[in-house]
Amino acid sequence: MATNILMPALSPTMTEGNLARWLKKEGEAVKAGDVIAEIETDKATMEFEAVDEGVLGKILVPDGTEGVKVNAPIGIMVEEGEEVPADAGAAPKAAAQPGPAPKQDAAPDSKPASGPAEQQPKAATATENRPASGGEKGDRVFASPLARRMAQQAGIDLSGIQGSGPNGRIVKADIEGAAGKPQAAPEAKAAASPAAAAPQAAAAPKAPAPAITAPHTAVPNSSMRKVIARRLSESKQTVPHFYVSMDIELDALLKLRADLNSRAPKEGPGAFKLSVNDLVIKAVARVLRQYPNVNATWTDDAIIQYHDVDISVAVSIPDGLITPIIRKADQKGLAAISNEMKDLAARAKSGKLKPEEFQGGGFSISNMGMFGVRDFSAIINPPQAGILAVSAGEQRPVVKDGALGIATVMTCTLSVDHRVVDGALAAEFIAAFKKVVEDPLSLML
C-alpha cells in the first residue's frame, strides 16, 4: 500500500523545516532504517530514516525546498511493483490544524482505498517522531514516548484519551489536558536552548511592516532567527530578570592555564589546549554543585532542582545562536571539558549537533570575552533560572592593601529568574564563583 512520507517535527518549537536533499532516488529500493533524506531544522541538519521497506515511488518536495510545514507530504513510499496512486501527495487531514483529530479520520474506511496512507519517517536522533510499538492495530494505543512517560507518572490511562496529533496520536498536550494542569513538573527540564525550550505564548497579532523608503536590502528571516526572536521576547516579557555584576581578577587563572598547557601533550588521545572558557565552565560547575538552588527551574507547582550539573554554553553560528551542553560538568576534568567543548562547537557551526546535545541544561554561560566586550547582561534561557555573562579580561588599576597596582580583570554579570533566585542567593553565588576563579588551584581538587 502506498504511504505518504511526512515532514516530521524535530524539536518542540519546529513548525516547518527545509528539505536539504534526498539521499534516495525515485524508483530506488528502501529498507527500514535507511537514511532517505536530510532535513534542516532551526538548529541543525538531521538525517531521516525510513520506517518500513519498499520503494521511493515519488518525490513530492525537491531538494533545497524551504519552509515545508510539519506533517506535509514530502514523498510517496510504495511496495515493490506497485504504481503510485494518481491522488498521491494529498495534504494529511489530521495535520491540517492542531487539535483533536476528526472522527472520520480514525475510521479504517474513511480514506479512499487508492490513496496513500500517511507514514512519517523516523529520525535517527529524534525519537519523539517515531510511532509507538505495540500489538495489533485494533488494540494499539498510538502515543509519543514523552506522552507515555507523562501518563505513567500521572497515573493516566492512555486508552481513554483522544489524541490530537497526526492520525490521532496522543501527544504531550493531550496528557496535560487530561491531568488538568498547565504543565507537568517532571518535564520542566525537557528542553532549553535559544531555539527550543520555553512554553509558547499565544501568537501575538502580526505587526504591520514599517514604511521604509530609504534604499535597503530585505534579508528574509531564517527559521532559527524567528525562533530566537520569539523565545527571547517571551523570556524578557515573562521572566522577572535581575542582574548581579562583579569584577574578578584573572592573573592566577591565566598562570594555571599556561602551566597546564605547557605540560599537555601536543598530539595523541591525551592532547588538549585549555581556553579561559574551559576554566570558566569548570568553575561554574563547581559553584553550581555548591548552590543547587540556582541549578533550577520555576514551575507553578514547584521549583525543580536538577541533580546533574548540565551547563549550556552559547555558541555563535552563521544563522544565530545555539547552546550545546556539557553534561555532568562538575564530574569532568579540565581536559575532558576542553576537548568536548571544541567538538560540540565545531559540530554546532556545521549543523551536525544531535537534539539531545543542545536541548536541556540547567544553567547557561555566554562568553563574549574573545570579542573584547567589557561588560554585558545576558537574557535568561528558559526554562533555566540563570545565565552568566563573561566579558573580556583586561588590565585595570586595582587597589591592594592600600596600594595601587595593575591586575587582569574581567567583569561577570549573573542574570537570574527572581522567582527562583533571590538577591542574597545571587550575590553568594557570584561571590563563590569569584573565589574559585581567583584561587583556581581548587579546580584541581
C-alpha positions as CSV (number, residue, x, y, z in Angstrom):
1,M,0.0,0.0,0.0
2,A,1.3,3.5,-0.9
3,T,2.1,5.7,2.1
4,N,2.9,9.4,2.4
5,I,6.3,10.3,3.9
6,L,5.5,13.3,6.1
7,M,7.7,16.2,7.2
8,P,8.3,15.4,11.0
9,A,8.7,17.8,13.9
10,L,12.2,17.5,15.2
11,S,12.0,19.9,18.1
12,P,9.3,21.3,20.4
13,T,9.2,24.6,18.5
14,M,9.5,23.3,15.0
15,T,6.6,24.2,12.7
16,E,8.4,24.0,9.4
17,G,11.8,22.9,8.0
18,N,13.9,22.9,4.9
19,L,14.4,19.7,2.8
20,A,18.1,19.9,2.2
21,R,18.4,16.9,-0.1
22,W,17.1,13.4,-0.9
23,L,19.6,10.6,-0.4
24,K,17.4,8.1,-2.3
25,K,16.1,8.5,-5.9
26,E,12.7,7.7,-7.3
27,G,12.3,4.0,-8.0
28,E,15.1,3.1,-5.6
29,A,14.6,0.3,-3.1
30,V,14.5,1.4,0.6
31,K,15.0,-0.8,3.7
32,A,13.8,0.1,7.2
33,G,16.5,2.2,8.8
34,D,17.9,3.5,5.5
35,V,18.7,7.2,5.6
36,I,16.5,8.7,2.8
37,A,16.8,12.5,3.3
38,E,18.4,15.3,5.2
39,I,16.2,17.9,6.8
40,E,17.4,21.3,8.1
41,T,15.6,22.4,11.3
42,D,16.0,25.7,13.1
43,K,19.1,24.2,14.8
44,A,20.8,21.5,12.7
45,T,20.8,19.4,9.6
46,M,19.4,15.9,10.6
47,E,19.3,12.6,8.8
48,F,15.9,10.8,8.4
49,E,15.4,7.1,8.2
50,A,12.7,5.0,6.6
51,V,10.4,3.2,9.0
52,D,9.3,0.5,6.5
53,E,10.8,-1.1,3.5
54,G,9.6,-0.5,0.0
55,V,10.3,1.7,-3.0
56,L,10.6,5.5,-3.1
57,G,7.8,5.9,-5.6
58,K,7.6,9.7,-5.9
59,I,9.4,12.7,-4.6
60,L,6.9,15.5,-3.8
61,V,9.2,18.1,-2.3
62,P,12.5,18.5,-4.3
63,D,16.0,19.2,-2.8
64,G,16.5,22.7,-1.4
65,T,12.8,23.4,-0.7
66,E,12.4,25.8,2.2
67,G,9.6,26.3,4.7
68,V,8.0,22.8,4.4
69,K,5.3,22.6,7.0
70,V,5.4,19.8,9.6
71,N,3.2,16.9,8.6
72,A,3.1,18.0,4.9
73,P,3.8,15.1,2.5
74,I,7.3,15.1,1.1
75,G,7.3,11.8,-0.7
76,I,5.5,8.6,-1.5
77,M,6.6,5.1,-0.5
78,V,5.1,2.2,-2.4
79,E,5.6,-1.6,-2.4
80,E,7.7,-3.4,-5.0
81,G,5.8,-3.4,-8.3
82,E,3.1,-1.1,-7.1
83,E,2.1,2.0,-9.1
84,V,2.0,5.5,-7.4
85,P,-1.7,6.4,-7.0
86,A,-3.0,9.3,-9.1
87,D,-4.0,11.3,-6.0
88,A,-0.7,10.8,-4.2
89,G,0.6,13.7,-2.2
90,A,-2.7,15.0,-0.8
91,A,-2.3,17.0,2.4
92,P,-2.8,14.9,5.5
93,K,-6.2,15.7,7.1
94,A,-5.1,15.1,10.6
95,A,-2.3,17.6,10.4
96,A,-4.3,20.5,8.9
97,Q,-4.9,22.2,12.2
98,P,-3.8,21.4,15.8
99,G,-6.5,19.9,18.0
100,P,-8.5,16.7,18.3
101,A,-8.4,14.6,15.2
102,P,-11.8,14.4,13.3
103,K,-13.7,11.2,14.0
104,Q,-13.9,10.3,10.3
105,D,-10.0,10.2,10.1
106,A,-9.9,7.5,12.7
107,A,-12.3,5.1,10.9
108,P,-10.5,2.5,8.8
109,D,-12.6,3.1,5.7
110,S,-12.6,7.0,5.9
111,K,-9.9,7.3,3.2
112,P,-10.1,6.2,-0.4
113,A,-8.7,2.8,-1.0
114,S,-6.5,4.1,-3.8
115,G,-5.0,7.0,-1.8
116,P,-1.7,6.6,0.0
117,A,-1.6,6.1,3.8
118,E,0.3,8.6,5.9
119,Q,3.6,7.4,7.2
120,Q,6.1,9.6,8.9
121,P,9.7,8.5,8.8
122,K,11.7,8.3,12.0
123,A,14.7,10.5,12.7
124,A,17.8,8.7,13.9
125,T,18.2,11.5,16.5
126,A,14.6,12.4,17.3
127,T,12.6,9.5,18.8
128,E,9.7,11.8,19.5
129,N,8.5,11.4,15.9
130,R,8.5,7.6,15.9
131,P,5.3,5.6,16.0
132,A,4.8,3.7,19.3
133,S,5.3,0.0,19.1
134,G,2.6,-2.4,20.3
135,G,0.2,-5.2,19.4
136,E,-2.3,-5.5,16.6
137,K,-3.8,-2.3,15.1
138,G,-7.1,-2.9,16.8
139,D,-5.7,-2.7,20.4
140,R,-2.6,-0.5,19.8
141,V,-2.5,2.9,21.6
142,F,-0.6,5.4,19.5
143,A,1.3,7.9,21.7
144,S,4.7,9.6,21.7
145,P,7.3,8.4,24.1
146,L,7.1,11.7,26.1
147,A,3.3,11.3,26.3
148,R,3.6,7.7,27.5
149,R,6.1,8.7,30.2
150,M,4.0,11.6,31.4
151,A,0.9,9.4,31.5
152,Q,2.7,6.8,33.6
153,Q,3.9,9.4,36.0
154,A,0.5,10.9,36.4
155,G,-1.4,7.6,36.5
156,I,-3.4,8.3,33.4
157,D,-4.9,5.5,31.2
158,L,-3.9,6.3,27.6
159,S,-6.8,4.2,26.2
160,G,-9.3,6.8,27.4
161,I,-7.6,9.8,25.7
162,Q,-8.4,11.1,22.2
163,G,-5.1,12.1,20.6
164,S,-4.7,15.4,18.8
165,G,-1.5,14.5,16.9
166,P,-1.2,13.2,13.4
167,N,-3.6,10.2,12.8
168,G,-5.0,10.6,16.3
169,R,-1.6,10.1,18.0
170,I,-1.5,11.1,21.7
171,V,1.0,13.9,22.4
172,K,2.2,15.9,25.4
173,A,-0.7,18.5,25.2
174,D,-3.3,15.7,25.4
175,I,-1.7,14.4,28.7
176,E,-1.5,17.9,30.1
177,G,-5.2,18.4,29.3
178,A,-6.2,15.1,30.9
179,A,-4.2,15.9,34.0
180,G,-5.9,19.3,34.3
181,K,-2.5,21.0,34.7
182,P,-0.8,23.7,32.6
183,Q,2.4,21.7,32.5
184,A,3.8,18.6,34.2
185,A,6.6,19.5,36.6
186,P,8.8,16.4,35.9
187,E,9.2,17.6,32.2
188,A,10.4,21.0,33.1
189,K,13.9,20.1,32.0
190,A,12.8,18.7,28.6
191,A,14.2,21.5,26.5
192,A,16.4,24.5,26.9
193,S,18.1,26.2,24.1
194,P,17.6,29.6,22.4
195,A,15.5,27.9,19.7
196,A,13.7,25.1,21.7
197,A,12.6,25.2,25.2
198,A,10.2,27.9,26.5
199,P,6.5,27.3,26.7
200,Q,5.0,29.0,23.7
201,A,2.8,32.1,24.4
202,A,-0.3,32.8,22.4
203,A,0.6,34.2,19.0
204,A,0.5,38.0,19.0
205,P,-1.0,39.9,16.2
206,K,1.5,40.4,13.4
207,A,2.9,43.9,13.5
208,P,2.5,45.9,10.2
209,A,5.7,46.2,8.3
210,P,7.2,49.7,8.7
211,A,7.1,52.0,5.7
212,I,10.7,52.1,4.7
213,T,11.5,54.4,1.8
214,A,15.3,54.6,2.1
215,P,17.4,52.2,-0.2
216,H,17.7,48.9,1.6
217,T,18.1,45.1,1.3
218,A,15.5,42.8,2.8
219,V,17.1,39.8,4.3
220,P,14.5,37.1,4.9
221,N,14.3,35.7,8.5
222,S,15.6,32.2,8.8
223,S,13.7,29.6,10.9
224,M,16.3,29.9,13.6
225,R,16.2,33.7,13.7
226,K,12.4,33.6,14.0
227,V,12.6,31.1,16.9
228,I,15.3,33.1,18.6
229,A,13.3,36.3,18.3
230,R,10.1,34.7,19.7
231,R,11.9,32.9,22.6
232,L,14.0,35.9,23.8
233,S,10.9,38.1,23.6
234,E,9.0,35.6,25.7
235,S,11.9,35.4,28.2
236,K,12.1,39.2,28.8
237,Q,8.3,39.5,28.9
238,T,7.5,36.6,31.2
239,V,10.6,36.0,33.3
240,P,11.4,38.6,36.0
241,H,15.2,39.2,35.4
242,F,17.6,40.9,37.8
243,Y,21.3,41.2,37.5
244,V,24.4,41.0,39.8
245,S,27.8,42.0,38.5
246,M,31.3,41.5,39.9
247,D,34.9,42.3,38.9
248,I,37.1,39.2,39.0
249,E,40.9,39.0,38.8
250,L,42.2,36.5,36.3
251,D,46.0,36.5,36.8
252,A,46.1,33.3,38.9
253,L,43.8,31.5,36.4
254,L,45.8,32.6,33.4
255,K,49.0,31.4,35.1
256,L,47.4,28.0,35.8
257,R,46.2,27.8,32.2
258,A,49.6,28.5,30.8
259,D,51.3,25.9,33.1
260,L,48.8,23.2,32.2
261,N,49.0,23.9,28.5
262,S,52.8,23.7,28.7
263,R,52.6,20.3,30.2
264,A,49.9,18.9,27.9
265,P,50.9,16.5,25.1
266,K,50.6,18.2,21.7
267,E,49.3,15.1,19.8
268,G,47.6,11.9,20.6
269,P,44.5,10.9,22.6
270,G,45.6,12.8,25.7
271,A,46.3,16.1,23.9
272,F,44.4,19.3,24.9
273,K,44.7,23.0,24.9
274,L,42.8,24.8,27.6
275,S,41.0,28.1,27.0
276,V,39.8,30.6,29.6
277,N,36.2,29.5,28.7
278,D,37.1,25.9,29.7
279,L,38.2,27.0,33.1
280,V,35.1,29.2,33.5
281,I,32.9,26.2,32.7
282,K,34.6,24.1,35.3
283,A,34.4,26.9,37.9
284,V,30.7,27.5,37.2
285,A,30.1,23.7,37.5
286,R,31.9,23.6,40.9
287,V,29.8,26.5,42.2
288,L,26.5,25.1,40.9
289,R,27.2,21.9,42.9
290,Q,27.6,24.1,46.0
291,Y,24.4,26.0,45.2
292,P,21.9,23.6,43.8
293,N,19.0,26.1,44.2
294,V,20.5,28.1,41.3
295,N,20.6,25.0,39.1
296,A,16.8,25.0,38.9
297,T,13.6,25.8,37.0
298,W,10.4,27.5,38.1
299,T,7.0,25.8,37.7
300,D,3.7,26.9,39.2
301,D,3.7,23.8,41.4
302,A,7.3,23.6,42.5
303,I,10.9,24.7,41.9
304,I,12.7,21.9,40.1
305,Q,16.3,21.5,41.4
306,Y,18.4,19.4,39.0
307,H,20.6,16.6,40.3
308,D,23.1,16.8,37.4
309,V,25.1,19.9,36.6
310,D,24.5,20.3,32.9
311,I,25.8,23.6,31.5
312,S,24.6,25.1,28.3
313,V,27.3,27.2,26.5
314,A,26.3,29.8,24.0
315,V,28.0,29.3,20.6
316,S,27.6,31.8,17.7
317,I,26.8,30.2,14.4
318,P,26.1,31.8,11.0
319,D,22.3,31.9,11.4
320,G,22.2,32.8,15.0
321,L,22.9,31.1,18.3
322,I,22.9,27.6,19.8
323,T,23.7,26.3,23.2
324,P,25.4,22.9,23.2
325,I,25.5,21.2,26.7
326,I,28.4,19.9,28.8
327,R,26.7,17.2,30.7
328,K,27.7,16.5,34.3
329,A,30.4,19.2,34.0
330,D,31.2,19.0,37.7
331,Q,32.4,15.4,37.3
332,K,34.7,16.1,34.4
333,G,38.3,17.2,34.3
334,L,39.5,20.3,32.5
335,A,41.0,18.3,29.6
336,A,37.7,16.4,29.0
337,I,35.7,19.7,29.2
338,S,38.1,21.4,26.8
339,N,38.0,18.6,24.1
340,E,34.2,18.1,24.4
341,M,33.6,21.8,24.1
342,K,35.7,22.1,21.0
343,D,33.9,19.1,19.4
344,L,30.5,20.5,20.3
345,A,31.3,24.0,19.0
346,A,32.7,22.6,15.7
347,R,29.6,20.4,15.1
348,A,27.3,23.3,16.1
349,K,28.8,25.5,13.4
350,S,28.5,22.8,10.8
351,G,24.9,22.0,11.8
352,K,25.7,18.4,13.0
353,L,24.5,18.5,16.6
354,K,22.0,15.9,17.8
355,P,18.9,17.3,19.6
356,E,20.0,15.8,22.9
357,E,23.2,17.8,22.7
358,F,21.5,21.2,22.7
359,Q,18.2,20.5,24.4
360,G,18.2,20.6,28.2
361,G,20.7,22.0,30.6
362,G,20.1,23.7,34.0
363,F,22.3,26.8,33.6
364,S,23.9,28.8,30.8
365,I,27.2,30.6,30.1
366,S,27.6,33.3,27.5
367,N,31.2,34.4,26.9
368,M,32.0,37.4,24.7
369,G,35.4,38.0,26.1
370,M,37.0,36.9,22.8
371,F,35.3,39.9,21.2
372,G,36.8,42.4,23.7
373,V,33.4,43.1,25.3
374,R,34.0,44.9,28.6
375,D,30.5,44.3,30.2
376,F,27.1,43.0,29.2
377,S,24.0,41.3,30.6
378,A,22.6,38.1,29.0
379,I,18.9,37.1,28.6
380,I,17.9,34.0,30.6
381,N,17.5,30.8,28.5
382,P,14.1,29.4,29.7
383,P,13.2,27.2,31.5
384,Q,16.6,27.7,33.2
385,A,16.8,30.2,36.1
386,G,20.3,31.7,35.4
387,I,22.9,32.7,32.9
388,L,26.4,34.0,33.5
389,A,27.7,36.7,31.1
390,V,31.5,36.6,30.9
391,S,33.4,39.6,29.5
392,A,37.0,40.2,28.4
393,G,39.9,40.1,30.7
394,E,41.9,43.4,30.6
395,Q,44.5,45.1,32.6
396,R,42.9,47.6,35.1
397,P,44.2,49.6,38.0
398,V,43.3,47.9,41.4
399,V,43.9,48.7,45.0
400,K,45.5,46.0,47.2
401,D,46.4,46.6,50.8
402,G,46.1,50.3,50.3
403,A,48.5,50.4,47.3
404,L,47.6,50.9,43.7
405,G,48.5,48.1,41.3
406,I,47.6,46.5,38.0
407,A,45.7,43.3,37.5
408,T,43.9,41.4,34.7
409,V,40.3,41.8,35.5
410,M,37.0,40.6,33.9
411,T,33.5,41.7,34.7
412,C,30.9,38.9,35.0
413,T,27.2,39.5,35.3
414,L,24.8,36.9,36.6
415,S,21.2,37.2,35.2
416,V,18.7,35.2,37.3
417,D,15.0,34.5,37.5
418,H,13.7,36.3,40.6
419,R,11.0,33.7,41.1
420,V,13.7,31.1,41.8
421,V,16.8,33.1,43.0
422,D,16.6,35.9,45.4
423,G,19.1,38.8,45.7
424,A,21.2,37.4,48.6
425,L,21.5,33.9,46.9
426,A,22.6,35.5,43.6
427,A,25.2,37.6,45.5
428,E,26.5,34.5,47.3
429,F,26.7,32.5,44.0
430,I,28.7,35.1,42.1
431,A,31.0,35.7,45.1
432,A,31.7,32.0,45.3
433,F,32.5,32.0,41.6
434,K,34.9,34.9,42.1
435,K,36.6,33.0,44.9
436,V,37.1,29.9,42.7
437,V,38.4,31.8,39.7
438,E,40.9,33.9,41.8
439,D,42.1,30.7,43.5
440,P,41.9,28.3,40.6
441,L,44.0,25.5,42.1
442,S,40.8,24.5,43.9
443,L,39.6,23.3,40.4
444,M,42.3,20.6,40.5
445,L,41.0,19.1,43.7
